[in-house]
Amino acid sequence: MRRASWHGADGERGAALVEAALLIPIALLITFGLIEFSAAYQSASVATAAARAGARTASAEALLPTYATDAATAAGTALHTVAATEPQYMWVYKADATTGLPSSGNFTTCATNCISYNWLSASRTFDTAHPGGGGWAYNTQNACNSSQWDSVGVYVKLRHAFITKLFGATIDLADHSVFRLEPAPTQLCP
């Protein structure tokens, strides 16, 4: 009889080992998934904050020649909490008042009324010395006629690197924010 109870105990130990062998990888996958996607969510939140900071700055500086570079500086400051290699580039663009999109209708090209800045990971800033895109001259902004104020948008793109590579190597994260230009002081209006 004793022998039968040993077989029962061995069988239970074997079942517990099989269950553990099946459940531990699933538990680890869930744990690492939570860690990886929480970090990606945090980076996405930072991209949102950077786009808002840049757009808020650009809207407040309507008709000033430094509006775009100041927006890039504000967005760059907001990006200091992510890894230096994550930010890719940003755009400051004239936004469609109803859709919030650039004049191209999407975020694939920055050709008209749009200024782009690439990220410099060594200095953790946007390269304001070498802007790209089609440009949006400050003196063409409408911040004086209350019936037709322009809107400014800022688009920020990050490339988040996963640590474990279980869910891929990287994921692109982007966000944009749009603000109506603040009324310009009367001395700046024609």
Helices and strands as residue ranges (DSSP letters): H 2-60, H 67-78, G 79-81, E 87-95, E 114-120, E 125-126, E 132-135, G 138-140, E 151-161, E 170-180, G 186-188
